[in-house]
Amino acid sequence: MAATRDAVLAALKEVADPVAGTDIMASGVVRALNVDDAGAVRFVMEIAASQASAYEAVKINAENAVNATDGVTSVSIVLTGHTEKAPPDLRPSKPAAPKGPEKIPGVDRIVAIASGKGGVGKSTVSANLACALAQQGRRVGLLDADVYGPSQPRMMGISGRPASPDGKIILPMRNHGVTMMSIGLMTNDDQAVVWRGPMLMGALQQMMMQVQWGALDVLLVDLPPGTGDVQMTLAQKAHVDGAIVVSTPQDVALLDARKGIDMFQQLNVPILGMIENMSTHICSACGHEEHVFGHGGVAAEAAKLNVPLLAELPLDLQIRLAADGGAPIVVSQPDGQQAAAFQTVAETLVDKGAA
């Protein structure tokens, strides 16, 4: 039985941090944790440079704890030091001066992944599409702008807190060939983000402009559902090259998807296409196909709006398990049928010059 990410996390929570007085997970020194299908575990322990000697024994204890976990075949731990400066506060001290849309330094294109309502699988699509584009050789960034419900750290298999060498610029995290930033990396897993509109807008601007994204061909922005402050701030502050709208085929989801499309049209953001998620379900026991949420609704809406239908994605257990495990299906099962649809969307975007 292969090791699971949860089992490794549980083992690391038993390793004491002598400096923080907690375990090493609670203290935030563990970063970029990755557990592959072969049971190989890799992560970074990022500490203050002056504390290197104090953590040598902790590194050994962590290695022993993970090695003792069922299914683990190897452990690789990198101990790195950084200057002792805290990440910047994402809450603005005063409203930013109004500016028009501008390019994010180093980023060629920005593509928003949106949905009218929650629960349609937008974040799963975002994570898989980011990884699929990386597999196409693109330099990809993923910004988790769903401030109230950030899920990309879990889906991308990333933990720990981003560093800030100068207290201003934030260094993003990276896994599966994708550079990623999320408000979820700046808060505890069970900590609610209780912010009003100005705080949301300030946080989004800083995650766009004060993150050291490096040179990217495309930055995917996983937006929250709806048509609120975050969507408006993105379109007004950054030059967005296009949007992809995700919806299930049921009527109630399509009602909200239409509103999302109308919002982007009002903000002069081109619609690159629509994706119908949870389009069909194949029973794993008998092979019977059923359309749990209806079928064809998104295709009809795309035709009505004269925008491309990029994919019809299945409601599939393996896609969900892969996302929960921190390795999207295009990474964990790249040759599988479930991954093929995401890879096709990535190829389409590359061919169209949108990514």
C-alpha positions as semicolon CSV with decimal commas, in nm:
position;residue;x (nm);y (nm);z (nm)
1;M;0,000;0,000;0,000
2;A;0,143;0,335;-0,108
3;A;0,199;0,606;0,147
4;T;-0,066;0,876;0,168
5;R;-0,014;1,245;0,215
6;D;-0,235;1,243;0,524
7;A;-0,026;0,967;0,682
8;V;0,296;1,160;0,621
9;L;0,143;1,479;0,762
10;A;0,034;1,287;1,072
11;A;0,388;1,157;1,119
12;L;0,538;1,505;1,085
13;K;0,295;1,642;1,342
14;E;0,465;1,412;1,596
15;V;0,804;1,579;1,540
16;A;0,873;1,855;1,791
17;D;1,000;2,199;1,690
18;P;1,236;2,301;1,974
19;V;1,242;2,666;1,867
20;A;0,869;2,726;1,821
21;G;0,762;2,496;2,104
22;T;0,511;2,316;1,878
23;D;0,535;2,045;1,614
24;I;0,707;2,121;1,283
25;M;0,379;2,133;1,090
26;A;0,224;2,385;1,326
27;S;0,536;2,601;1,321
28;G;0,527;2,619;0,940
29;V;0,884;2,508;0,866
30;V;0,767;2,225;0,639
31;R;0,715;2,341;0,281
32;A;0,653;2,189;-0,064
33;L;0,559;1,846;0,071
34;N;0,520;1,591;-0,209
35;V;0,431;1,222;-0,181
36;D;0,447;1,037;-0,514
37;D;0,280;0,711;-0,616
38;A;0,598;0,512;-0,548
39;G;0,606;0,622;-0,183
40;A;0,891;0,872;-0,224
41;V;0,851;1,168;0,010
42;R;1,017;1,504;-0,052
43;F;0,988;1,830;0,134
44;V;1,179;2,137;0,244
45;M;1,237;2,256;0,601
46;E;1,277;2,632;0,574
47;I;1,422;2,799;0,883
48;A;1,610;3,109;0,982
49;A;1,976;3,083;0,881
50;S;2,086;3,142;1,240
51;Q;1,889;2,835;1,356
52;A;2,051;2,578;1,123
53;S;2,237;2,392;1,396
54;A;1,928;2,369;1,616
55;Y;1,731;2,200;1,339
56;E;1,985;1,935;1,234
57;A;1,848;1,697;1,497
58;V;1,492;1,790;1,401
59;K;1,567;1,696;1,040
60;I;1,689;1,355;1,154
61;N;1,379;1,306;1,370
62;A;1,155;1,402;1,080
63;E;1,331;1,163;0,846
64;N;1,295;0,878;1,096
65;A;0,927;0,955;1,158
66;V;0,842;0,958;0,788
67;N;1,049;0,647;0,716
68;A;0,843;0,465;0,979
69;T;0,520;0,549;0,796
70;D;0,357;0,264;0,606
71;G;0,423;0,274;0,234
72;V;0,713;0,522;0,244
73;T;1,004;0,402;0,028
74;S;1,237;0,701;0,055
75;V;1,264;1,039;0,223
76;S;1,440;1,348;0,091
77;I;1,455;1,655;0,316
78;V;1,625;1,980;0,220
79;L;1,713;2,216;0,505
80;T;1,724;2,573;0,382
81;G;1,779;2,904;0,558
82;H;1,632;3,246;0,496
83;T;1,656;3,593;0,639
84;E;1,433;3,644;0,939
85;K;1,169;3,869;0,789
86;A;0,800;3,795;0,805
87;P;0,583;3,779;0,492
88;P;0,407;4,106;0,424
89;D;0,063;4,174;0,567
90;L;-0,185;4,128;0,283
91;R;-0,428;4,374;0,441
92;P;-0,373;4,722;0,295
93;S;-0,315;5,010;0,534
94;K;-0,496;5,247;0,300
95;P;-0,686;5,215;-0,028
96;A;-0,462;5,193;-0,330
97;A;-0,468;5,479;-0,578
98;P;-0,692;5,399;-0,874
99;K;-0,505;5,263;-1,176
100;G;-0,609;5,109;-1,504
101;P;-0,537;4,748;-1,600
102;E;-0,166;4,672;-1,614
103;K;0,057;4,380;-1,694
104;I;0,196;4,165;-1,415
105;P;0,576;4,179;-1,445
106;G;0,709;3,874;-1,628
107;V;0,364;3,733;-1,711
108;D;0,274;3,713;-2,081
109;R;-0,095;3,621;-2,049
110;I;-0,360;3,602;-1,777
111;V;-0,653;3,362;-1,806
112;A;-0,934;3,368;-1,550
113;I;-1,113;3,043;-1,458
114;A;-1,460;3,135;-1,337
115;S;-1,801;2,996;-1,246
116;G;-2,135;3,149;-1,172
117;K;-2,199;2,931;-0,868
118;G;-1,992;2,725;-0,629
119;G;-1,952;2,349;-0,632
120;V;-1,918;2,304;-1,008
121;G;-1,551;2,194;-0,996
122;K;-1,386;2,517;-1,106
123;S;-1,083;2,472;-0,880
124;T;-1,037;2,111;-0,992
125;V;-1,043;2,230;-1,353
126;S;-0,794;2,508;-1,270
127;A;-0,545;2,272;-1,103
128;N;-0,562;2,010;-1,379
129;L;-0,544;2,266;-1,658
130;A;-0,240;2,431;-1,496
131;C;-0,059;2,097;-1,474
132;A;-0,164;1,999;-1,826
133;L;-0,025;2,325;-1,965
134;A;0,300;2,265;-1,776
135;Q;0,317;1,921;-1,941
136;Q;0,284;2,103;-2,275
137;G;0,606;2,285;-2,190
138;R;0,443;2,611;-2,091
139;R;0,569;2,818;-1,799
140;V;0,256;2,825;-1,583
141;G;0,148;3,013;-1,273
142;L;-0,168;2,947;-1,070
143;L;-0,316;3,221;-0,851
144;D;-0,579;3,096;-0,608
145;A;-0,799;3,406;-0,584
146;D;-1,082;3,223;-0,404
147;V;-0,996;3,406;-0,083
148;Y;-1,282;3,270;0,128
149;G;-1,239;2,909;0,014
150;P;-0,879;2,854;-0,103
151;S;-0,834;2,493;-0,214
152;Q;-0,532;2,500;-0,445
153;P;-0,270;2,428;-0,172
154;R;-0,441;2,094;-0,104
155;M;-0,506;2,012;-0,468
156;M;-0,151;2,100;-0,574
157;G;0,011;1,919;-0,282
158;I;0,173;2,231;-0,138
159;S;0,206;2,317;0,232
160;G;0,401;2,563;0,445
161;R;0,421;2,940;0,421
162;P;0,580;3,144;0,141
163;A;0,901;3,327;0,228
164;S;0,970;3,698;0,184
165;P;1,339;3,791;0,159
166;D;1,278;4,165;0,204
167;G;0,940;4,178;0,377
168;K;0,777;4,305;0,056
169;I;0,817;4,056;-0,227
170;I;0,656;3,716;-0,170
171;L;0,822;3,402;-0,308
172;P;0,553;3,168;-0,446
173;M;0,552;2,792;-0,399
174;R;0,599;2,537;-0,678
175;N;0,491;2,179;-0,749
176;H;0,407;1,965;-1,052
177;G;0,582;2,224;-1,272
178;V;0,340;2,499;-1,166
179;T;0,421;2,815;-0,969
180;M;0,139;2,877;-0,720
181;M;0,024;3,138;-0,472
182;S;-0,281;3,125;-0,247
183;I;-0,413;3,305;0,058
184;G;-0,450;2,951;0,197
185;L;-0,070;2,940;0,233
186;M;-0,082;3,244;0,460
187;T;-0,346;3,111;0,702
188;N;-0,405;2,794;0,901
189;D;-0,621;2,522;0,745
190;D;-0,913;2,586;0,981
191;Q;-0,879;2,965;0,995
192;A;-1,157;3,170;0,835
193;V;-1,073;3,479;0,631
194;V;-1,311;3,745;0,765
195;W;-1,246;4,040;0,535
196;R;-1,457;4,310;0,378
197;G;-1,432;4,420;0,016
198;P;-1,137;4,663;0,046
199;M;-0,927;4,399;0,221
200;L;-1,010;4,144;-0,049
201;M;-0,916;4,386;-0,325
202;G;-0,591;4,481;-0,153
203;A;-0,497;4,117;-0,095
204;L;-0,564;4,026;-0,459
205;Q;-0,356;4,318;-0,586
206;Q;-0,064;4,218;-0,366
207;M;-0,086;3,852;-0,468
208;M;-0,072;3,966;-0,831
209;M;0,186;4,242;-0,814
210;Q;0,403;4,162;-0,511
211;V;0,457;3,793;-0,581
212;Q;0,780;3,709;-0,762
213;W;0,612;3,509;-1,040
214;G;0,919;3,503;-1,261
215;A;0,883;3,456;-1,637
216;L;0,546;3,292;-1,714
217;D;0,375;3,215;-2,041
218;V;0,038;3,216;-1,867
219;L;-0,104;3,283;-1,522
220;L;-0,430;3,103;-1,447
221;V;-0,647;3,278;-1,189
222;D;-0,885;3,050;-0,998
223;L;-1,164;3,294;-0,915
224;P;-1,429;3,258;-0,645
225;P;-1,781;3,183;-0,767
226;G;-2,012;3,471;-0,850
227;T;-1,966;3,825;-0,978
228;G;-1,819;4,014;-0,684
229;D;-1,526;4,226;-0,572
230;V;-1,250;3,982;-0,666
231;Q;-1,367;3,944;-1,026
232;M;-1,405;4,318;-1,070
233;T;-1,066;4,391;-0,911
234;L;-0,891;4,140;-1,135
235;A;-1,038;4,286;-1,454
236;Q;-0,984;4,647;-1,346
237;K;-0,629;4,613;-1,211
238;A;-0,472;4,351;-1,438
239;H;-0,479;4,299;-1,812
240;V;-0,684;3,979;-1,842
241;D;-0,646;3,811;-2,181
242;G;-0,948;3,585;-2,151
243;A;-1,182;3,387;-1,926
244;I;-1,300;3,026;-1,917
245;V;-1,639;2,966;-1,757
246;V;-1,703;2,631;-1,586
247;S;-2,056;2,503;-1,524
248;T;-2,247;2,183;-1,470
249;P;-2,524;2,118;-1,726
250;Q;-2,812;2,171;-1,482
251;D;-3,033;2,474;-1,534
252;V;-2,964;2,637;-1,196
253;A;-2,588;2,635;-1,264
254;L;-2,635;2,770;-1,614
255;L;-2,843;3,061;-1,483
256;D;-2,546;3,176;-1,278
257;A;-2,296;3,097;-1,554
258;R;-2,481;3,336;-1,786
259;K;-2,440;3,611;-1,525
260;G;-2,068;3,540;-1,504
261;I;-2,033;3,562;-1,881
262;D;-2,228;3,888;-1,887
263;M;-1,998;4,029;-1,619
264;F;-1,687;3,953;-1,825
265;Q;-1,848;4,107;-2,133
266;Q;-1,920;4,424;-1,935
267;L;-1,558;4,428;-1,819
268;N;-1,433;4,375;-2,178
269;V;-1,272;4,038;-2,101
270;P;-1,293;3,792;-2,395
271;I;-1,459;3,455;-2,328
272;L;-1,218;3,183;-2,442
273;G;-1,479;2,912;-2,398
274;M;-1,698;2,712;-2,163
275;I;-1,638;2,378;-1,992
276;E;-1,919;2,143;-1,896
277;N;-1,810;1,964;-1,579
278;M;-1,982;1,657;-1,429
279;S;-2,126;1,599;-1,775
280;T;-2,173;1,225;-1,734
281;H;-2,110;0,948;-1,482
282;I;-2,002;0,593;-1,565
283;C;-2,080;0,341;-1,293
284;S;-1,755;0,169;-1,192
285;A;-1,945;-0,151;-1,106
286;C;-2,167;-0,204;-1,411
287;G;-2,052;0,050;-1,670
288;H;-2,394;0,217;-1,693
289;E;-2,377;0,578;-1,806
290;E;-2,608;0,835;-1,652
291;H;-2,632;1,212;-1,670
292;V;-2,672;1,304;-1,304
293;F;-2,694;1,679;-1,367
294;G;-2,844;1,662;-1,715
295;H;-2,645;1,677;-2,035
296;G;-2,574;1,920;-2,314
297;G;-2,686;2,234;-2,135
298;V;-2,344;2,398;-2,151
299;A;-2,298;2,301;-2,514
300;A;-2,631;2,464;-2,600
301;E;-2,542;2,776;-2,402
302;A;-2,199;2,799;-2,570
303;A;-2,360;2,771;-2,912
304;K;-2,615;3,038;-2,817
305;L;-2,338;3,275;-2,706
306;N;-2,114;3,181;-2,999
307;V;-1,825;3,076;-2,776
308;P;-1,630;2,747;-2,794
309;L;-1,724;2,444;-2,585
310;L;-1,377;2,343;-2,467
311;A;-1,462;2,014;-2,295
312;E;-1,727;1,790;-2,142
313;L;-1,567;1,647;-1,827
314;P;-1,700;1,340;-1,647
315;L;-1,812;1,310;-1,285
316;D;-1,542;1,064;-1,184
317;L;-1,421;0,934;-0,849
318;Q;-1,056;0,920;-0,958
319;I;-1,054;1,290;-1,044
320;R;-1,179;1,373;-0,696
321;L;-0,937;1,137;-0,521
322;A;-0,642;1,276;-0,717
323;A;-0,730;1,634;-0,625
324;D;-0,772;1,549;-0,256
325;G;-0,438;1,366;-0,266
326;G;-0,242;1,668;-0,388
327;A;-0,164;1,536;-0,736
328;P;-0,424;1,630;-1,001
329;I;-0,536;1,351;-1,232
330;V;-0,319;1,477;-1,519
331;V;-0,018;1,426;-1,289
332;S;-0,116;1,107;-1,107
333;Q;-0,266;0,931;-1,412
334;P;-0,143;1,126;-1,716
335;D;-0,217;0,843;-1,959
336;G;-0,568;0,777;-1,826
337;Q;-0,895;0,859;-1,997
338;Q;-0,989;1,108;-1,723
339;A;-0,678;1,317;-1,789
340;A;-0,726;1,326;-2,166
341;A;-0,999;1,593;-2,163
342;F;-0,786;1,834;-1,957
343;Q;-0,489;1,773;-2,185
344;T;-0,705;1,845;-2,489
345;V;-0,816;2,179;-2,341
346;A;-0,451;2,266;-2,274
347;E;-0,356;2,181;-2,633
348;T;-0,646;2,391;-2,763
349;L;-0,539;2,695;-2,558
350;V;-0,179;2,661;-2,673
351;D;-0,285;2,625;-3,037
352;K;-0,504;2,936;-3,008
353;G;-0,217;3,132;-2,854
354;A;-0,416;3,183;-2,534
355;A;-0,166;3,004;-2,307
